[in-house]
Amino acid sequence: MFIAVAVLLAFNASLTVAHAEDYKIGTVNAVRILEQSPQAEQLRAKIQKEFAPRDRKLVASQKKLKEMEDRLNKDAAIMSDAEQEKLQKQIVNLRRDLKRDQDEFREDLTFRRNEELNKIQKEIVQAIQTVAKEHNYDLVLSDGVIFAGTKVDMTDMVLQYLKKKNGNDDTAAAGGNSATGK
């Protein structure tokens, strides 16, 4: 009886292995796609352009604050008490305004970046699904994959798809990786 159970288990295991070989599995490095896709490059340029004027204004305010602090340190000995007090008050006010403006800038930048990233992430998921369907994949894994050989890595195919969709098909940028199948 023990031998019959062992033979039955071995036969069942071999059927499972043979059946698993019929599946086409791929992996995608979503972080790499997010970093290298033309859509992500456009996002970075768009955000930079949108926030550059405010960034320049903050830099100018920081420079003005530094100049005022340097003036106070350098000329304090020859300033009257009223002039020192007035300059110190201006420095405190400018420092407070600058901190508030920096905090608002960071919050607005983070909000806009996240808003645009959500759009790109949806586009990337759709691209992965489209490429997987076009190449007859049964299963595509992304986050949590510790290792994937080049045989199952379809990241370059997805990047190519996104580049083609964006209008700049650069086959040389795809590299040598391609998911060839089982």
MDTraj code that builds the backbone (N, CA, C; nanometers):
import mdtraj as md
import numpy as np

residues = "MET PHE ILE ALA VAL ALA VAL LEU LEU ALA PHE ASN ALA SER LEU THR VAL ALA HIS ALA GLU ASP TYR LYS ILE GLY THR VAL ASN ALA VAL ARG ILE LEU GLU GLN SER PRO GLN ALA GLU GLN LEU ARG ALA LYS ILE GLN LYS GLU PHE ALA PRO ARG ASP ARG LYS LEU VAL ALA SER GLN LYS LYS LEU LYS GLU MET GLU ASP ARG LEU ASN LYS ASP ALA ALA ILE MET SER ASP ALA GLU GLN GLU LYS LEU GLN LYS GLN ILE VAL ASN LEU ARG ARG ASP LEU LYS ARG ASP GLN ASP GLU PHE ARG GLU ASP LEU THR PHE ARG ARG ASN GLU GLU LEU ASN LYS ILE GLN LYS GLU ILE VAL GLN ALA ILE GLN THR VAL ALA LYS GLU HIS ASN TYR ASP LEU VAL LEU SER ASP GLY VAL ILE PHE ALA GLY THR LYS VAL ASP MET THR ASP MET VAL LEU GLN TYR LEU LYS LYS LYS ASN GLY ASN ASP ASP THR ALA ALA ALA GLY GLY ASN SER ALA THR GLY LYS".split()
xyz = np.array([
    [0.0829, -0.1190, 0.0000],
    [0.0000, 0.0000, 0.0000],
    [0.0876, 0.1258, 0.0000],
    [0.1952, 0.1273, 0.0785],
    [0.2851, 0.2420, 0.0852],
    [0.3469, 0.2694, -0.0522],
    [0.3853, 0.1663, -0.1228],
    [0.4461, 0.1821, -0.2553],
    [0.3433, 0.2378, -0.3527],
    [0.2210, 0.1941, -0.3434],
    [0.1163, 0.2429, -0.4337],
    [0.0918, 0.3915, -0.4115],
    [0.0916, 0.4366, -0.2872],
    [0.0725, 0.5782, -0.2560],
    [0.1907, 0.6586, -0.3088],
    [0.3127, 0.6082, -0.2908],
    [0.4317, 0.6787, -0.3378],
    [0.4301, 0.6908, -0.4894],
    [0.3922, 0.5846, -0.5594],
    [0.3859, 0.5885, -0.7058],
    [0.2784, 0.6872, -0.7498],
    [0.1660, 0.6869, -0.6841],
    [0.0574, 0.7786, -0.7174],
    [0.0999, 0.9238, -0.6953],
    [0.1682, 0.9513, -0.5843],
    [0.2175, 1.0867, -0.5583],
    [0.3223, 1.1286, -0.6619],
    [0.4134, 1.0409, -0.6983],
    [0.5156, 1.0724, -0.7981],
    [0.4506, 1.0995, -0.9332],
    [0.3519, 1.0205, -0.9698],
    [0.2810, 1.0402, -1.0964],
    [0.2070, 1.1734, -1.0963],
    [0.1419, 1.2053, -0.9862],
    [0.0696, 1.3311, -0.9728],
    [0.1657, 1.4498, -0.9815],
    [0.2821, 1.4394, -0.9182],
    [0.3818, 1.5468, -0.9220],
    [0.4340, 1.5670, -1.0635],
    [0.4563, 1.4591, -1.1360],
    [0.5060, 1.4731, -1.2734],
    [0.4002, 1.5362, -1.3623],
    [0.2742, 1.5088, -1.3392],
    [0.1675, 1.5733, -1.4158],
    [0.1635, 1.7232, -1.3873],
    [0.1833, 1.7613, -1.2612],
    [0.1828, 1.9020, -1.2231],
    [0.2979, 1.9752, -1.2901],
    [0.4163, 1.9171, -1.2912],
    [0.5322, 1.9799, -1.3538],
    [0.5100, 1.9936, -1.5040],
    [0.4612, 1.8886, -1.5672],
    [0.4370, 1.8947, -1.7116],
    [0.3316, 2.0001, -1.7425],
    [0.2328, 2.0102, -1.6602],
    [0.1263, 2.1091, -1.6821],
    [0.1789, 2.2512, -1.6604],
    [0.2674, 2.2701, -1.5626],
    [0.3212, 2.4032, -1.5344],
    [0.4087, 2.4528, -1.6482],
    [0.4699, 2.3617, -1.7242],
    [0.5553, 2.4024, -1.8343],
    [0.4768, 2.4645, -1.9488],
    [0.3479, 2.4495, -1.9483],
    [0.2647, 2.5055, -2.0551],
    [0.2367, 2.6539, -2.0343],
    [0.2735, 2.7099, -1.9229],
    [0.2467, 2.8502, -1.8932],
    [0.3627, 2.9383, -1.9364],
    [0.3296, 3.0553, -1.9857],
    [0.4314, 3.1538, -2.0224],
    [0.4283, 3.2624, -1.9153],
    [0.5395, 3.2760, -1.8432],
    [0.5476, 3.3685, -1.7302],
    [0.6508, 3.4755, -1.7613],
    [0.6179, 3.5989, -1.7250],
    [0.7104, 3.7097, -1.7448],
    [0.7198, 3.7943, -1.6192],
    [0.8273, 3.8697, -1.6102],
    [0.8437, 3.9627, -1.4992],
    [0.8693, 4.1012, -1.5556],
    [0.8355, 4.2008, -1.4755],
    [0.8544, 4.3398, -1.5158],
    [0.9130, 4.4157, -1.3984],
    [1.0152, 4.4948, -1.4269],
    [1.0738, 4.5826, -1.3263],
    [1.0031, 4.7181, -1.3409],
    [0.8966, 4.7367, -1.2653],
    [0.8133, 4.8568, -1.2778],
    [0.8902, 4.9835, -1.2406],
    [0.9804, 4.9736, -1.1461],
    [1.0598, 5.0911, -1.1062],
    [1.1469, 5.1362, -1.2230],
    [1.2101, 5.0411, -1.2900],
    [1.2943, 5.0749, -1.4053],
    [1.2108, 5.1372, -1.5170],
    [1.0935, 5.0843, -1.5386],
    [1.0051, 5.1412, -1.6415],
    [0.9672, 5.2835, -1.6034],
    [0.9346, 5.3041, -1.4777],
    [0.8971, 5.4377, -1.4318],
    [1.0132, 5.5355, -1.4454],
    [1.1341, 5.4895, -1.4270],
    [1.2516, 5.5768, -1.4389],
    [1.2905, 5.6026, -1.5836],
    [1.2738, 5.5039, -1.6722],
    [1.3286, 5.5131, -1.8068],
    [1.2270, 5.5414, -1.9165],
    [1.1017, 5.5399, -1.8864],
    [1.0024, 5.5616, -1.9919],
    [1.0017, 5.7077, -2.0357],
    [0.9697, 5.7325, -2.1609],
    [0.9621, 5.8713, -2.2079],
    [0.8523, 5.9496, -2.1348],
    [0.7498, 5.8801, -2.0921],
    [0.6430, 5.9468, -2.0182],
    [0.6959, 6.0017, -1.8858],
    [0.7832, 5.9276, -1.8198],
    [0.8422, 5.9742, -1.6941],
    [0.9355, 6.0919, -1.7185],
    [1.0097, 6.0871, -1.8289],
    [1.0975, 6.1995, -1.8631],
    [1.0141, 6.3253, -1.8888],
    [0.9031, 6.3093, -1.9577],
    [0.8147, 6.4227, -1.9830],
    [0.7567, 6.4772, -1.8532],
    [0.7241, 6.3875, -1.7611],
    [0.6717, 6.4296, -1.6309],
    [0.7736, 6.5150, -1.5576],
    [0.8988, 6.4690, -1.5539],
    [1.0029, 6.5451, -1.4850],
    [1.0192, 6.6840, -1.5468],
    [1.0186, 6.6904, -1.6794],
    [1.0333, 6.8197, -1.7473],
    [0.9124, 6.9099, -1.7207],
    [0.7947, 6.8519, -1.7209],
    [0.6722, 6.9291, -1.6967],
    [0.6712, 6.9880, -1.5559],
    [0.7056, 6.9056, -1.4575],
    [0.7078, 6.9506, -1.3179],
    [0.8163, 7.0569, -1.3000],
    [0.9339, 7.0342, -1.3592],
    [1.0435, 7.1309, -1.3500],
    [0.9995, 7.2655, -1.4063],
    [0.9377, 7.2637, -1.5222],
    [0.8938, 7.3884, -1.5866],
    [0.7871, 7.4589, -1.5021],
    [0.6965, 7.3800, -1.4477],
    [0.5862, 7.4356, -1.3687],
    [0.6352, 7.5004, -1.2394],
    [0.7366, 7.4407, -1.1768],
    [0.7800, 7.4882, -1.0452],
    [0.9073, 7.5718, -1.0477],
    [0.9691, 7.5872, -1.1630],
    [1.0940, 7.6643, -1.1726],
    [1.0788, 7.8094, -1.1261],
    [0.9718, 7.8819, -1.1649],
    [0.9608, 8.0211, -1.1184],
    [0.9536, 8.0327, -0.9657],
    [0.8781, 7.9445, -0.9032],
    [0.8685, 7.9488, -0.7574],
    [1.0018, 7.9115, -0.6926],
    [1.0720, 7.8180, -0.7527],
    [1.2023, 7.7781, -0.7006],
    [1.3004, 7.8948, -0.7087],
    [1.3004, 7.9663, -0.8215],
    [1.3892, 8.0826, -0.8355],
    [1.3548, 8.1896, -0.7323],
    [1.2263, 8.2079, -0.7060],
    [1.1837, 8.3065, -0.6064],
    [1.2333, 8.2672, -0.4667],
    [1.2263, 8.1394, -0.4346],
    [1.2758, 8.0922, -0.3048],
    [1.4267, 8.1113, -0.2928],
    [1.4983, 8.0818, -0.3992],
    [1.6436, 8.0998, -0.3980],
    [1.6787, 8.2474, -0.3780],
    [1.6044, 8.3353, -0.4442],
    [1.6284, 8.4799, -0.4294],
    [1.6001, 8.5248, -0.2856],
    [1.4948, 8.4712, -0.2261],
    [1.4630, 8.5058, -0.0871],
    [1.5714, 8.4553, 0.0085],
    [1.6223, 8.3357, -0.0173],
    [1.7298, 8.2818, 0.0657],
    [1.8548, 8.3695, 0.0552],
    [1.8838, 8.4129, -0.0654],
    [1.9999, 8.4985, -0.0871],
    [1.9824, 8.6322, -0.0146],
    [1.8620, 8.6888, -0.0237],
    [1.8338, 8.8159, 0.0443],
    [1.8482, 8.7999, 0.1955],
    [1.7961, 8.6912, 0.2495],
    [1.8071, 8.6643, 0.3926],
    [1.9538, 8.6527, 0.4342],
    [2.0324, 8.5819, 0.3577],
    [2.1750, 8.5660, 0.3879],
    [2.2455, 8.7012, 0.3859],
    [2.2127, 8.7835, 0.2879],
    [2.2738, 8.9170, 0.2793],
    [2.2372, 9.0013, 0.4013],
    [2.1110, 8.9939, 0.4440],
    [2.0675, 9.0706, 0.5611],
    [2.1385, 9.0217, 0.6876],
    [2.1516, 8.8902, 0.7018],
    [2.2201, 8.8348, 0.8184],
    [2.3679, 8.8738, 0.8181],
    [2.4300, 8.8669, 0.7005],
    [2.5711, 8.9077, 0.6897],
    [2.5877, 9.0553, 0.7250],
    [2.4964, 9.1378, 0.6781],
    [2.5025, 9.2816, 0.7074],
    [2.4897, 9.3065, 0.8571],
    [2.3971, 9.2349, 0.9209],
    [2.3789, 9.2518, 1.0649],
    [2.5057, 9.2101, 1.1394],
    [2.5633, 9.0963, 1.1005],
    [2.6859, 9.0486, 1.1666],
    [2.8036, 9.1440, 1.1442],
    [2.8132, 9.1951, 1.0240],
    [2.9265, 9.2787, 0.9876],
    [2.9143, 9.4212, 1.0441],
    [2.7939, 9.4778, 1.0348],
    [2.7760, 9.6198, 1.0689],
    [2.7101, 9.6439, 1.2045],
    [2.6894, 9.5417, 1.2836],
    [2.6200, 9.5585, 1.4115],
    [2.6899, 9.6594, 1.5023],
    [2.8197, 9.6614, 1.4994],
    [2.8965, 9.7498, 1.5876],
    [2.8779, 9.8975, 1.5514],
    [2.8533, 9.9255, 1.4266],
    [2.8399, 10.0663, 1.3855],
    [2.6946, 10.1082, 1.3658],
    [2.5999, 10.0166, 1.3885],
    [2.4576, 10.0485, 1.3739],
    [2.4025, 10.1001, 1.5060],
    [2.3030, 10.1837, 1.4940],
    [2.2325, 10.2272, 1.6147],
    [2.1441, 10.1118, 1.6628],
    [2.1004, 10.1200, 1.7867],
    [2.0134, 10.0165, 1.8415],
    [1.8842, 10.0049, 1.7609],
    [1.8300, 10.1162, 1.7195],
    [1.7054, 10.1168, 1.6414],
    [1.7261, 10.0482, 1.5063],
    [1.8404, 10.0746, 1.4407],
    [1.8694, 10.0105, 1.3114],
    [1.8871, 9.8596, 1.3282],
    [1.9582, 9.8202, 1.4336],
    [1.9787, 9.6774, 1.4605],
    [1.8455, 9.6085, 1.4844],
    [1.7634, 9.6687, 1.5677],
    [1.6333, 9.6112, 1.6006],
    [1.5458, 9.5994, 1.4760],
    [1.5461, 9.7016, 1.3924],
    [1.4675, 9.7017, 1.2695],
    [1.5163, 9.5909, 1.1752],
    [1.6478, 9.5768, 1.1597],
    [1.7047, 9.4743, 1.0719],
    [1.6776, 9.3345, 1.1272],
    [1.6893, 9.3191, 1.2587],
    [1.6607, 9.1891, 1.3198],
    [1.5152, 9.1503, 1.2977],
    [1.4253, 9.2462, 1.3099],
    [1.2829, 9.2201, 1.2885],
    [1.2586, 9.1811, 1.1419],
    [1.3241, 9.2485, 1.0493],
    [1.3108, 9.2155, 0.9072],
    [1.3627, 9.0742, 0.8794],
    [1.4734, 9.0404, 0.9432],
    [1.5310, 8.9062, 0.9260],
    [1.4345, 8.8003, 0.9778],
    [1.3786, 8.8220, 1.0967],
    [1.2834, 8.7268, 1.1549],
    [1.1615, 8.7105, 1.0640],
    [1.1091, 8.8223, 1.0146],
    [0.9916, 8.8169, 0.9271],
    [1.0227, 8.7448, 0.7957],
    [1.1377, 8.7769, 0.7377],
    [1.1769, 8.7127, 0.6117],
    [1.2003, 8.5635, 0.6322],
    [1.2642, 8.5264, 0.7424],
    [1.2894, 8.3855, 0.7729],
    [1.1565, 8.3098, 0.7880],
    [1.0609, 8.3704, 0.8573],
    [0.9292, 8.3082, 0.8760],
    [0.8578, 8.2933, 0.7412],
    [0.8586, 8.4006, 0.6617],
    [0.7935, 8.3956, 0.5300],
    [0.8597, 8.2923, 0.4391],
    [0.9918, 8.2875, 0.4455],
    [1.0655, 8.1928, 0.3632],
    [1.0323, 8.0492, 0.4027],
    [1.0289, 8.0211, 0.5306],
    [0.9942, 7.8859, 0.5772],
    [0.8543, 7.8485, 0.5315],
    [0.7595, 7.9387, 0.5446],
    [0.6224, 7.9121, 0.5008],
    [0.6179, 7.8857, 0.3501],
    [0.6878, 7.9688, 0.2734],
    [0.6904, 7.9522, 0.1285],
    [0.7564, 7.8198, 0.0877],
    [0.8633, 7.7820, 0.1584],
    [0.9300, 7.6547, 0.1292],
    [0.8380, 7.5365, 0.1594],
    [0.7678, 7.5432, 0.2725],
    [0.6754, 7.4362, 0.3085],
    [0.5634, 7.4234, 0.2050],
    [0.5075, 7.5360, 0.1643],
    [0.4024, 7.5350, 0.0622],
    [0.4557, 7.4808, -0.0701],
    [0.5753, 7.5215, -0.1052],
    [0.6377, 7.4747, -0.2286],
    [0.6520, 7.3224, -0.2260],
    [0.7066, 7.2686, -0.1166],
    [0.7242, 7.1235, -0.1043],
    [0.5913, 7.0504, -0.1117],
    [0.4911, 7.1012, -0.0417],
    [0.3594, 7.0370, -0.0435],
    [0.2996, 7.0390, -0.1840],
    [0.3051, 7.1533, -0.2501],
    [0.2500, 7.1645, -0.3850],
    [0.3255, 7.0754, -0.4834],
    [0.4570, 7.0732, -0.4716],
    [0.5388, 6.9903, -0.5595],
    [0.5063, 6.8420, -0.5395],
    [0.4986, 6.8005, -0.4155],
    [0.4670, 6.6607, -0.3861],
    [0.3289, 6.6241, -0.4384],
    [0.2320, 6.7107, -0.4168],
    [0.0958, 6.6849, -0.4639],
    [0.0931, 6.6707, -0.6158],
    [0.1552, 6.7645, -0.6873],
    [0.1559, 6.7610, -0.8348],
    [0.2307, 6.6386, -0.8868],
    [0.3442, 6.6084, -0.8255],
    [0.4227, 6.4920, -0.8689],
    [0.3402, 6.3649, -0.8512],
    [0.2758, 6.3492, -0.7366],
    [0.1936, 6.2306, -0.7121],
    [0.0759, 6.2231, -0.8081],
    [0.0163, 6.3370, -0.8348],
    [-0.0960, 6.3429, -0.9283],
    [-0.0531, 6.2934, -1.0667],
    [0.0606, 6.3407, -1.1143],
    [0.1097, 6.3011, -1.2460],
    [0.1609, 6.1565, -1.2444],
    [0.2236, 6.1144, -1.1349],
    [0.2717, 5.9767, -1.1249],
    [0.1566, 5.8767, -1.1324],
    [0.0444, 5.9107, -1.0715],
    [-0.0722, 5.8221, -1.0790],
    [-0.1153, 5.8009, -1.2232],
    [-0.1131, 5.9058, -1.3034],
    [-0.1499, 5.8941, -1.4447],
    [-0.0518, 5.8020, -1.5175],
    [0.0767, 5.8240, -1.4931],
    [0.1791, 5.7433, -1.5607],
    [0.1712, 5.5973, -1.5155],
    [0.1484, 5.5740, -1.3869],
    [0.1406, 5.4373, -1.3375],
    [0.0242, 5.3622, -1.4033],
    [-0.0870, 5.4300, -1.4226],
    [-0.2004, 5.3669, -1.4923],
    [-0.1618, 5.3335, -1.6357],
    [-0.0911, 5.4241, -1.7011],
    [-0.0474, 5.4005, -1.8386],
    [0.0515, 5.2839, -1.8449],
    [0.1398, 5.2740, -1.7465],
    [0.2366, 5.1645, -1.7426],
    [0.1666, 5.0308, -1.7224],
    [0.0700, 5.0264, -1.6324],
    [-0.0050, 4.9019, -1.6098],
    [-0.0757, 4.8602, -1.7385],
    [-0.1374, 4.9556, -1.8079],
    [-0.2042, 4.9240, -1.9343],
    [-0.1031, 4.8738, -2.0374],
    [0.0151, 4.9349, -2.0402],
    [0.1191, 4.8916, -2.1342],
    [0.1642, 4.7488, -2.1030],
    [0.1838, 4.7186, -1.9759],
    [0.2245, 4.5833, -1.9368],
    [0.1175, 4.4826, -1.9786],
    [-0.0076, 4.5167, -1.9530],
    [-0.1170, 4.4265, -1.9913],
    [-0.1230, 4.4079, -2.1424],
    [-0.1053, 4.5147, -2.2175],
    [-0.1098, 4.5059, -2.3638],
    [0.0038, 4.4196, -2.4161],
    [0.1257, 4.4448, -2.3678],
    [0.2414, 4.3654, -2.4121],
    [0.2226, 4.2192, -2.3734],
    [0.1735, 4.1944, -2.2540],
    [0.1517, 4.0561, -2.2092],
    [0.0507, 3.9852, -2.3001],
    [-0.0557, 4.0538, -2.3356],
    [-0.1564, 3.9931, -2.4242],
    [-0.0998, 3.9716, -2.5642],
    [-0.0263, 4.0703, -2.6161],
    [0.0310, 4.0583, -2.7504],
    [0.1301, 3.9429, -2.7607],
    [0.2004, 3.9122, -2.6518],
    [0.3015, 3.8077, -2.6522],
    [0.2540, 3.6809, -2.5813],
    [0.1248, 3.6716, -2.5575],
    [0.0608, 3.5512, -2.5023],
    [0.1168, 3.5053, -2.3678],
    [0.1385, 3.5996, -2.2778],
    [0.1817, 3.5643, -2.1426],
    [0.0593, 3.5217, -2.0615],
    [0.0806, 3.4206, -1.9784],
    [-0.0254, 3.3747, -1.8898],
    [-0.0191, 3.4428, -1.7542],
    [0.1015, 3.4850, -1.7159],
    [0.1213, 3.5452, -1.5843],
    [0.2370, 3.6439, -1.5932],
    [0.2173, 3.7640, -1.5380],
    [0.3240, 3.8640, -1.5315],
    [0.3374, 3.9066, -1.3860],
    [0.4606, 3.9002, -1.3354],
    [0.4898, 3.9370, -1.1972],
    [0.5691, 4.0670, -1.1970],
    [0.5506, 4.1446, -1.0922],
    [0.6238, 4.2704, -1.0837],
    [0.6877, 4.2827, -0.9464],
    [0.6278, 4.3561, -0.8571],
    [0.6843, 4.3805, -0.7248],
    [0.7006, 4.2501, -0.6483],
    [0.8091, 4.2427, -0.5757],
    [0.8331, 4.1254, -0.4928],
    [0.9152, 4.0184, -0.5617],
    [0.9518, 4.0369, -0.6883],
    [1.0350, 3.9389, -0.7565],
    [1.1797, 3.9641, -0.7154],
    [1.2419, 3.8645, -0.6597],
    [1.3789, 3.8785, -0.6127],
    [1.4771, 3.8579, -0.7272],
    [1.4473, 3.7664, -0.8160],
    [1.5334, 3.7423, -0.9312],
    [1.4480, 3.6986, -1.0483],
    [1.4835, 3.7471, -1.1650],
    [1.4200, 3.7024, -1.2888],
    [1.5266, 3.7011, -1.3966],
    [1.5414, 3.5897, -1.4611],
    [1.6379, 3.5793, -1.5701],
    [1.5887, 3.6547, -1.6920],
    [1.6807, 3.6778, -1.7840],
    [1.6463, 3.7548, -1.9041],
    [1.5405, 3.6842, -1.9885],
    [1.5303, 3.5546, -1.9739],
    [1.4326, 3.4774, -2.0508],
    [1.2885, 3.5168, -2.0169],
    [1.2645, 3.5593, -1.8938],
    [1.1284, 3.5951, -1.8536],
    [1.1101, 3.7450, -1.8286],
    [1.2194, 3.8226, -1.8340],
    [1.2107, 3.9666, -1.8077],
    [1.1571, 4.0384, -1.9317],
    [1.0402, 4.0963, -1.9196],
    [0.9786, 4.1650, -2.0330],
    [0.9807, 4.3168, -2.0169],
    [1.0654, 4.3666, -1.9261],
    [1.0749, 4.5101, -1.9005],
    [1.1101, 4.5873, -2.0271],
    [1.2078, 4.5376, -2.1027],
    [1.2491, 4.6082, -2.2245],
    [1.1359, 4.6136, -2.3277],
    [1.0580, 4.5066, -2.3358],
    [0.9450, 4.5078, -2.4304],
    [0.8436, 4.6147, -2.3914],
    [0.8192, 4.6284, -2.2622],
    [0.7233, 4.7292, -2.2156],
    [0.7787, 4.8690, -2.2407],
    [0.9079, 4.8884, -2.2155],
    [0.9696, 5.0187, -2.2440],
    [0.9601, 5.0511, -2.3926],
    [0.9851, 4.9526, -2.4784],
    [0.9728, 4.9738, -2.6234],
    [0.8300, 5.0126, -2.6600],
    [0.7342, 4.9445, -2.5998],
    [0.5938, 4.9750, -2.6268],
    [0.5618, 5.1192, -2.5871],
    [0.6082, 5.1592, -2.4690],
    [0.5824, 5.2951, -2.4222],
    [0.6506, 5.3992, -2.5106],
    [0.7711, 5.3685, -2.5572],
    [0.8409, 5.4607, -2.6467],
    [0.7685, 5.4717, -2.7798],
    [0.7240, 5.3593, -2.8310],
    [0.6511, 5.3594, -2.9580],
    [0.5189, 5.4359, -2.9416],
    [0.4534, 5.4135, -2.8304],
    [0.3272, 5.4824, -2.8033],
    [0.3489, 5.6328, -2.7904],
    [0.4650, 5.6699, -2.7395],
    [0.4985, 5.8112, -2.7197],
    [0.5509, 5.8755, -2.8479],
    [0.5793, 5.7932, -2.9482],
    [0.6222, 5.8471, -3.0757],
    [0.7717, 5.8525, -3.0961],
    [0.8506, 5.7946, -3.0047],
    [0.9951, 5.7902, -3.0269],
    [1.0452, 5.6479, -3.0115],
    [1.0205, 5.5678, -3.1143],
    [1.0612, 5.4275, -3.1172],
    [1.2117, 5.4196, -3.1333],
    [1.2801, 5.3811, -3.0279],
    [1.4259, 5.3714, -3.0288],
    [1.4634, 5.2279, -2.9960],
    [1.4738, 5.1441, -3.0975],
    [1.4996, 5.0025, -3.0734],
    [1.6369, 4.9776, -3.0143],
    [1.7313, 5.0678, -3.0346],
    [1.8640, 5.0497, -2.9756],
    [1.8599, 5.0651, -2.8255],
    [1.7662, 5.1444, -2.7756],
    [1.7572, 5.1660, -2.6315],
    [1.6976, 5.0478, -2.5590],
    [1.6420, 4.9533, -2.6315],
    [1.5765, 4.8391, -2.5673],
    [1.6749, 4.7441, -2.5018],
    [1.7986, 4.7467, -2.5435],
    [1.8966, 4.6582, -2.4824],
    [1.8814, 4.5181, -2.5377],
    [1.9467, 4.4246, -2.4737],
    [1.9468, 4.2889, -2.5241],
    [1.8419, 4.2007, -2.4624],
    [1.7742, 4.2418, -2.3578],
    [1.6787, 4.1554, -2.2912],
    [1.5504, 4.1476, -2.3696],
    [1.5028, 4.0272, -2.3841],
    [1.3702, 4.0085, -2.4403],
    [1.3146, 3.8818, -2.3828],
    [1.1883, 3.8840, -2.3556],
    [1.1250, 3.7648, -2.3017],
    [1.0903, 3.6753, -2.4191],
    [1.1524, 3.5635, -2.4241],
    [1.1330, 3.4762, -2.5390],
    [1.0360, 3.3649, -2.5132],
    [0.9949, 3.3495, -2.3920],
    [0.8939, 3.2462, -2.3721],
    [0.9138, 3.1694, -2.2453],
    [0.8891, 3.0379, -2.2590],
    [0.8759, 2.9489, -2.1451],
    [1.0034, 2.9290, -2.0698],
])
top = md.Topology()
chain = top.add_chain()
for i, resn in enumerate(residues, 1):
    res = top.add_residue(resn, chain, resSeq=i)
    for name in ("N", "CA", "C"):
        top.add_atom(name, md.element.get_by_symbol(name[0]), res)
traj = md.Trajectory(xyz[None], top)
